[in-house]
Amino acid sequence: MKIEVLGCSGGIGQGLKTTTFLIDDSLLLDAGTGVELLTMERMLNIRDIIITHAHLDHIIGLPLMLATIFDLHQRPINIYALPEVISALKQHIFNWTIWPDYTVLPEERPIINMHSVNIGETLLIQKKKIEVIPAQHPTPTAGYLVSDGQHSFAFTGDSGINDALWSILNSRKPDLLIIDVSFTDESEELARLSGHLTPSLLAQQIQQLRIDPRIAITHLKPGIEDIIMQQCHQLLPQHQIDRLNHGEVINLI
């Protein structure tokens, strides 16, 4: 299974793109500003999109991509998300005011089909098992655990303290954990209020982990990335912890 990191930043700036992961070239996990790195051909190759939550940095690429490929698309794209996220997309994005309603365009065969999913549900998409896992964020949010039958990875989505996560990870034993650590320890109050982790909060949470996957830190806020990683390494020297990088390709083989 190949994971292409098109975007993994907690903000924008030169060289930075927000959360967008492309799996095996045709499955998109979140649709942030990283979508703009795809060629027309690669956008047309996307068949399914799974979305963690409706915050703008995770969905802003979706309406723009649909407008770009609209005249050339051959088959509808399936979008999977929590019911509240589907509702938010319909009410606030595809509402003819912010953007055309692509759930009804073109009339004979709309470009997108939206599917509601629930925490605990397991989906079968493109021969992959995708488990919807809990997240803790100020807006309804899910993480996803993706398995091709041989290898798997978990993506927490944007999430703060999330005690329900760790028993699932211990049971499923993913090879890779992509986890949100957005702020330094000096900003713990802000992290808690906004539903994110700091290195110290990660260190507290990870005590519940009974397996030893590779851990990749994502959603770091611009300008403080090095400090976040220094604090992670100081607090968790026994774990393999790396910063997720834009343009990185991870092959789980």
C-alpha positions in Angstrom: 0.0 0.0 0.0 1.4 3.4 -1.0 0.6 6.6 0.9 1.5 9.8 -0.9 1.7 12.8 1.4 0.3 15.7 -0.6 -0.3 17.9 2.5 0.3 17.5 6.2 0.6 21.0 7.6 -1.5 22.7 10.2 -1.5 25.8 8.1 -0.4 27.3 4.8 2.7 29.1 3.6 5.4 28.6 1.0 5.9 24.9 0.6 3.1 24.0 3.0 -0.1 22.2 2.1 -2.9 21.1 4.4 -4.0 17.5 5.1 -4.3 15.4 1.9 -3.2 11.8 1.6 -3.4 9.8 -1.7 -3.6 6.1 -1.2 -2.6 3.8 -4.1 -3.3 6.7 -6.6 -7.1 6.4 -6.5 -8.2 6.8 -2.9 -8.0 10.3 -1.2 -8.0 10.7 2.5 -9.0 14.3 3.2 -8.9 16.9 0.6 -7.0 19.9 1.8 -4.8 22.3 -0.2 -2.5 19.4 -1.2 -5.1 18.5 -3.9 -3.7 21.3 -6.0 -0.4 19.3 -6.5 -2.3 16.7 -8.6 -2.3 16.8 -12.4 -5.6 16.7 -14.2 -4.9 13.1 -15.1 -4.3 12.2 -11.4 -7.4 14.0 -10.2 -9.5 12.1 -12.8 -8.1 8.8 -11.4 -9.5 9.4 -7.9 -12.5 7.2 -7.3 -13.2 7.5 -3.6 -12.6 10.2 -0.9 -12.9 9.6 2.8 -13.1 12.8 4.9 -12.3 13.1 8.6 -14.2 16.3 9.3 -15.6 19.5 7.8 -13.0 22.0 8.8 -11.8 24.0 5.8 -8.2 22.9 5.8 -9.4 19.3 5.2 -12.0 19.9 2.5 -11.1 23.1 0.6 -9.5 21.1 -2.2 -12.7 19.1 -2.8 -15.0 21.7 -4.4 -12.1 23.1 -6.5 -11.1 19.7 -7.7 -14.7 18.9 -8.8 -14.9 22.1 -10.7 -11.6 21.3 -12.4 -12.5 17.8 -13.6 -16.2 18.4 -14.1 -16.2 18.4 -17.9 -13.9 15.4 -18.2 -15.0 13.0 -15.4 -16.2 9.6 -16.5 -17.6 8.1 -13.3 -19.0 9.6 -10.1 -16.7 10.0 -7.2 -17.8 8.4 -3.9 -17.4 10.6 -0.7 -17.5 9.0 2.7 -17.9 10.9 5.9 -19.8 11.2 9.2 -23.5 12.2 8.7 -22.7 15.6 10.3 -19.9 16.2 7.8 -22.1 15.2 4.8 -24.7 17.7 6.1 -22.1 20.4 6.5 -20.8 19.9 3.0 -24.3 20.1 1.6 -25.4 23.1 3.7 -22.3 25.2 3.7 -20.3 24.3 0.5 -22.5 22.7 -2.2 -25.3 25.2 -1.7 -25.2 27.3 -4.9 -23.9 30.3 -2.8 -20.4 29.2 -1.9 -20.2 26.6 -4.7 -22.4 24.8 -7.2 -24.3 21.8 -5.8 -22.3 18.9 -7.3 -24.6 16.4 -5.7 -27.1 17.2 -8.5 -24.7 18.1 -11.3 -24.8 17.0 -14.0 -28.5 16.1 -13.7 -28.3 12.8 -15.5 -25.4 11.5 -13.3 -24.0 13.8 -10.6 -20.2 13.9 -10.2 -20.3 12.9 -6.5 -22.2 10.4 -4.5 -22.2 11.0 -0.7 -22.2 8.2 1.8 -22.7 8.6 5.5 -20.5 6.4 7.8 -20.5 5.9 11.6 -17.9 5.4 14.2 -17.2 1.7 14.5 -18.3 0.9 11.0 -15.9 -1.0 8.6 -16.1 -0.1 4.9 -14.8 -2.1 1.9 -13.4 0.4 -0.6 -11.1 -0.5 -3.4 -10.3 -3.9 -1.8 -9.3 -2.2 1.4 -10.9 -2.5 4.8 -11.4 1.0 6.3 -12.5 1.2 9.9 -14.0 4.4 11.1 -12.4 5.2 14.5 -13.2 7.8 17.1 -11.6 11.2 17.4 -12.0 14.1 19.8 -12.4 17.5 18.2 -14.8 20.5 18.6 -16.6 19.4 15.4 -17.8 15.9 14.6 -14.6 14.1 13.5 -13.5 10.5 12.7 -10.2 8.9 12.2 -9.6 6.0 9.8 -7.7 2.7 10.0 -6.9 1.5 6.5 -5.8 -2.1 5.7 -5.1 -3.9 2.5 -5.1 -7.3 4.2 -1.3 -7.4 4.7 -0.4 -3.9 6.1 -2.3 -1.1 7.7 -2.1 2.4 9.0 -4.2 4.5 11.3 -4.8 8.2 10.9 -6.3 9.9 13.9 -7.6 12.9 12.0 -7.6 16.2 14.0 -7.9 14.9 17.6 -6.9 15.8 21.1 -7.0 13.5 24.1 -8.8 10.4 22.8 -8.7 7.5 25.3 -11.0 5.4 23.1 -8.3 5.2 20.3 -5.6 3.2 22.0 -7.4 -0.1 22.7 -8.4 -0.1 19.0 -4.8 0.4 17.9 -3.6 -2.3 20.3 -6.1 -4.7 18.8 -5.6 -3.9 15.1 -1.8 -3.5 15.3 -1.2 -1.0 12.5 2.2 -0.7 11.0 2.0 3.1 11.0 0.2 5.6 13.2 -0.2 9.1 11.7 -1.2 11.4 14.6 -2.0 15.0 15.1 0.4 17.0 17.3 -0.3 20.6 16.4 1.2 22.7 19.3 4.2 22.9 21.6 3.8 22.2 25.3 3.8 25.9 25.9 0.4 26.1 24.2 -1.3 23.3 26.0 -4.4 25.3 26.9 -4.9 26.3 23.3 -4.4 22.7 22.2 -7.0 21.4 24.6 -9.5 24.0 23.6 -9.0 23.4 19.9 -8.9 19.6 20.1 -5.3 18.9 19.3 -2.3 17.3 21.1 1.0 18.7 22.3 4.1 16.5 22.8 3.4 16.1 26.5 -0.2 15.2 25.9 1.0 12.7 23.3 3.4 11.2 25.8 0.6 10.8 28.3 -1.7 9.2 25.8 0.9 6.9 24.3 1.3 5.2 27.6 -1.8 3.2 26.7 -0.1 1.9 23.5 1.0 -1.8 23.7 2.4 -2.1 20.2 5.4 -0.4 18.5 4.3 1.1 15.2 6.2 3.8 13.4 4.7 7.1 14.5 4.4 10.0 12.1 3.5 13.4 13.4 1.2 15.5 11.3 -0.7 18.8 11.4 2.2 20.8 13.0 1.5 24.5 13.1 3.8 26.5 10.8 6.9 28.0 12.3 7.0 25.7 15.3 7.5 22.4 13.6 11.1 21.9 14.8 10.2 22.7 18.5 7.3 20.3 18.4 9.6 17.5 17.1 12.3 18.3 19.6 9.8 18.0 22.4 8.4 14.7 21.0 11.9 13.2 20.8 12.9 14.4 24.3 9.7 13.0 25.9 9.5 9.7 23.9 13.0 8.5 23.1 11.9 4.9 23.2 9.5 5.3 20.2 10.3 5.7 16.5 8.7 9.2 15.9 9.2 11.2 12.8 7.7 14.3 11.3 5.5 13.6 8.3 6.9 15.5 5.3 5.3 17.0 2.2 6.0 15.0 -0.8 6.9 11.9 1.2 5.8 8.5 -0.2 5.3 5.8 2.3 5.2 2.2 1.0 3.8 -0.3 3.5 5.2 -3.6 2.1 
